[in-house]
Amino acid sequence: MNLPALVLAGSRDGAQDPLAVLGGVAHKALLPVAGRPMIDRVLETLAQTSGIGPVYISIETPEALDTLDRSFSCLPTAKGPSGSVALALEAVGTPLLITTADHPLLQSDWIIDFVRDAEAAGCDLAVGIASRSVIERDVPGTKRTYIPLADLAFSGCNLFLLRSPRAKAIVTLWQNLERDRKHPLRMARTLGFGILLRALFKRLSSEALTARIHKLTGATVKLVEIENGRAAVDVDKPADLTLVETLLAQHP
């Protein structure tokens, strides 16, 4: 059975998004990257990956994608990415592979290895990550946002696999945290003050973090490392666009 895939392409600012303005396009997802809309690069990779499909795109303006000659269906967006994922779960169910429209470097072998490792772990939800050492090895000089744990400093790779219906509980937790992101005290109450203190002093291990999520949701999470630092590079700002185009020129 093929694995359905969801591409998150929501943009609250639409045509006014800074990257959309920079590229002179109607939507950030259509930003030209080395001459092609970045979402088209993502869709091409998914189409070329064995066992992946059908493909869904979560976007608030489906008509913006009319020029793309690809096979996909559109789903509605919510206020934030967690809400959009929740809507997709209602429409598609699990298992569900998730990536983002601003990940033009995405490669089939990363997806295949990620899904294989997630299946081997037997978790309810897998999160693709790259360690700081791997990122700095493969993309020297890049500035990424890292999550510092006691045993691992990592950046996300915009790859998720919701393997079972139990993953929905983690999405709900994600929605609550996203809703309270401007209220640290509420977030602390949700996650637990002990967890946040350990995180603050870099004493929180990846095992303790995933164990806490399991206690809160009843679902198991696995951090799946991707052994290519470029997997952590997406396009959020103009400097990222320059970096991605340089990487594409070096590694077509």
C-alpha positions as CSV (number, residue, x, y, z in Angstrom):
1,M,0.0,0.0,0.0
2,N,1.3,3.4,-0.9
3,L,2.0,6.0,1.9
4,P,-0.1,9.2,1.5
5,A,1.9,12.4,1.8
6,L,0.9,15.9,2.9
7,V,2.8,19.0,1.9
8,L,2.2,21.9,4.3
9,A,2.0,25.1,2.2
10,G,-0.1,27.5,4.3
11,S,1.0,31.1,4.4
12,R,-0.9,33.6,6.6
13,D,0.3,36.5,4.6
14,G,-0.4,35.1,1.1
15,A,1.0,37.3,-1.7
16,Q,2.2,39.7,1.0
17,D,4.6,37.2,2.5
18,P,8.1,38.7,2.3
19,L,9.4,35.7,0.2
20,A,6.4,35.9,-2.1
21,V,7.1,39.6,-2.6
22,L,10.8,38.9,-3.2
23,G,9.9,36.4,-5.9
24,G,7.1,38.4,-7.4
25,V,4.7,35.5,-7.0
26,A,1.2,35.0,-5.6
27,H,2.2,32.6,-2.9
28,K,5.4,31.8,-0.9
29,A,5.2,28.2,-2.1
30,L,5.7,29.4,-5.7
31,L,9.0,31.2,-4.9
32,P,11.4,30.5,-7.8
33,V,14.4,28.5,-6.6
34,A,17.0,28.1,-9.3
35,G,14.3,28.9,-11.8
36,R,11.5,26.6,-10.5
37,P,8.8,27.0,-7.9
38,M,10.1,25.5,-4.7
39,I,6.9,23.5,-4.1
40,D,7.3,22.0,-7.6
41,R,10.7,20.6,-6.5
42,V,9.1,19.0,-3.4
43,L,6.3,17.5,-5.5
44,E,8.8,16.1,-8.0
45,T,10.7,14.4,-5.3
46,L,7.6,12.9,-3.8
47,A,6.5,11.7,-7.3
48,Q,9.9,10.0,-7.8
49,T,9.9,8.3,-4.4
50,S,8.7,4.7,-4.6
51,G,5.7,3.9,-2.4
52,I,4.7,7.5,-1.8
53,G,1.2,8.8,-2.9
54,P,-1.4,10.1,-3.2
55,V,-0.1,13.6,-2.5
56,Y,-2.2,16.3,-0.6
57,I,-1.3,20.0,-0.3
58,S,-2.6,22.1,2.6
59,I,-2.9,25.6,1.3
60,E,-5.4,28.4,1.8
61,T,-5.5,29.4,-1.9
62,P,-5.6,26.3,-4.1
63,E,-6.0,28.4,-7.2
64,A,-2.4,29.6,-6.7
65,L,-1.2,26.2,-7.8
66,D,-3.2,26.0,-11.0
67,T,0.0,26.4,-13.1
68,L,1.7,23.3,-11.6
69,D,1.5,20.2,-13.8
70,R,1.5,17.7,-11.0
71,S,-0.9,15.2,-9.5
72,F,-2.2,16.3,-6.1
73,S,-5.3,17.2,-4.1
74,C,-5.7,20.3,-2.0
75,L,-6.8,20.4,1.7
76,P,-7.8,23.4,3.8
77,T,-5.5,25.1,6.2
78,A,-6.0,26.2,9.8
79,K,-4.4,29.0,11.8
80,G,-1.2,27.2,12.4
81,P,0.6,24.1,11.0
82,S,-0.6,21.9,13.9
83,G,-4.2,22.8,13.0
84,S,-3.6,22.1,9.3
85,V,-2.2,18.7,10.2
86,A,-5.2,17.9,12.4
87,L,-7.6,18.7,9.5
88,A,-5.5,16.5,7.2
89,L,-5.8,13.6,9.7
90,E,-9.5,14.0,9.7
91,A,-9.6,13.8,5.9
92,V,-6.8,11.3,5.2
93,G,-6.1,9.4,8.4
94,T,-2.9,7.5,9.2
95,P,-0.3,6.6,8.2
96,L,0.6,10.0,6.8
97,L,4.0,11.4,5.7
98,I,4.3,15.1,6.2
99,T,6.8,17.6,4.7
100,T,6.7,21.3,3.8
101,A,6.5,23.4,0.6
102,D,9.7,25.3,1.6
103,H,11.9,22.2,1.5
104,P,13.2,22.3,-2.1
105,L,16.4,20.3,-1.3
106,L,14.2,17.3,-0.3
107,Q,15.6,14.0,-1.8
108,S,14.0,10.6,-2.3
109,D,16.7,8.7,-0.4
110,W,16.1,10.8,2.7
111,I,12.4,9.9,2.6
112,I,13.1,6.2,2.0
113,D,15.6,6.0,4.9
114,F,13.4,8.1,7.2
115,V,10.3,5.9,6.6
116,R,12.4,2.7,7.0
117,D,13.9,3.8,10.3
118,A,10.5,5.0,11.6
119,E,8.9,1.6,10.7
120,A,11.8,-0.2,12.4
121,A,11.2,1.9,15.6
122,G,7.6,1.0,15.7
123,C,6.6,4.4,17.0
124,D,3.3,6.3,16.6
125,L,5.0,9.4,15.3
126,A,8.5,9.9,13.9
127,V,10.3,13.2,13.6
128,G,13.1,13.7,11.1
129,I,16.1,15.6,12.6
130,A,19.7,16.3,11.8
131,S,22.4,16.7,14.5
132,R,24.3,19.9,14.7
133,S,27.6,18.1,13.8
134,V,26.1,16.6,10.7
135,I,24.6,20.0,9.6
136,E,27.9,21.8,10.2
137,R,29.7,19.0,8.3
138,D,27.5,19.2,5.2
139,V,26.5,22.9,5.2
140,P,29.5,24.7,6.8
141,G,28.7,28.2,7.9
142,T,24.9,27.8,7.9
143,K,22.9,29.4,10.7
144,R,20.2,27.0,11.9
145,T,18.0,27.0,14.9
146,Y,19.1,24.2,17.2
147,I,17.3,22.4,20.0
148,P,20.0,21.7,22.7
149,L,19.4,18.5,24.7
150,A,21.7,16.9,27.1
151,D,22.7,14.2,24.6
152,L,22.0,15.8,21.3
153,A,21.8,19.3,19.6
154,F,19.6,19.0,16.5
155,S,17.5,20.9,14.0
156,G,14.3,19.7,12.4
157,C,14.2,18.4,8.8
158,N,10.5,19.1,8.0
159,L,9.8,15.3,7.8
160,F,7.2,13.6,10.0
161,L,5.5,10.3,9.8
162,L,2.2,9.8,11.7
163,R,2.2,6.0,11.8
164,S,-0.9,5.3,13.8
165,P,-4.1,6.9,15.0
166,R,-2.5,7.4,18.4
167,A,-0.4,10.1,16.8
168,K,-3.5,12.4,16.8
169,A,-3.0,12.9,20.5
170,I,0.5,14.3,19.9
171,V,-1.0,16.6,17.3
172,T,-3.5,17.8,19.9
173,L,-0.6,18.5,22.3
174,W,1.2,20.4,19.5
175,Q,-2.0,22.5,18.9
176,N,-2.2,23.4,22.6
177,L,1.5,24.4,22.8
178,E,1.1,26.4,19.6
179,R,-2.0,28.1,21.0
180,D,0.0,29.0,24.2
181,R,3.3,29.9,22.5
182,K,3.0,33.5,23.8
183,H,2.1,32.3,27.3
184,P,5.2,30.5,28.8
185,L,3.4,29.8,32.1
186,R,0.6,27.9,30.3
187,M,3.2,26.0,28.2
188,A,5.1,25.1,31.4
189,R,1.9,23.8,33.0
190,T,1.2,21.6,30.0
191,L,4.7,20.1,29.7
192,G,5.6,20.2,33.4
193,F,7.9,22.7,35.2
194,G,10.5,20.0,35.8
195,I,10.9,19.3,32.1
196,L,11.3,23.0,31.3
197,L,13.9,23.5,34.0
198,R,15.9,20.6,32.7
199,A,15.6,21.9,29.2
200,L,16.7,25.4,30.4
201,F,19.9,24.0,32.0
202,K,20.5,21.6,29.1
203,R,19.9,18.6,31.3
204,L,17.0,17.2,29.4
205,S,17.8,14.1,27.3
206,S,16.0,13.1,24.1
207,E,14.8,9.9,26.0
208,A,13.3,12.0,28.8
209,L,11.7,14.3,26.3
210,T,10.0,11.5,24.3
211,A,9.1,9.8,27.6
212,R,7.3,12.9,28.8
213,I,5.4,13.2,25.5
214,H,4.3,9.6,25.9
215,K,3.1,10.2,29.4
216,L,1.1,13.2,28.3
217,T,-0.4,11.6,25.2
218,G,-0.1,7.8,25.4
219,A,1.7,7.9,22.1
220,T,5.3,7.1,21.3
221,V,7.6,9.5,19.5
222,K,10.9,8.7,17.8
223,L,13.6,11.2,16.8
224,V,14.9,9.8,13.5
225,E,18.3,11.1,12.5
226,I,18.9,11.9,8.8
227,E,22.5,11.6,7.9
228,N,22.7,14.5,5.5
229,G,22.8,18.0,7.0
230,R,21.2,19.6,3.9
231,A,17.9,17.9,5.0
232,A,17.7,20.6,7.7
233,V,17.8,23.5,5.3
234,D,14.5,25.1,4.3
235,V,13.7,28.5,2.8
236,D,12.3,30.8,5.5
237,K,14.1,34.0,4.6
238,P,16.1,35.5,1.7
239,A,19.5,34.3,3.1
240,D,18.1,30.7,2.9
241,L,17.1,31.2,-0.7
242,T,20.7,32.2,-1.5
243,L,22.1,29.2,0.4
244,V,19.7,26.7,-1.2
245,E,20.5,28.0,-4.7
246,T,24.2,27.7,-4.0
247,L,23.7,24.1,-2.7
248,L,21.7,23.2,-5.8
249,A,24.5,24.6,-8.0
250,Q,27.0,22.4,-6.1
251,H,24.8,19.3,-6.0
252,P,22.2,19.4,-8.8
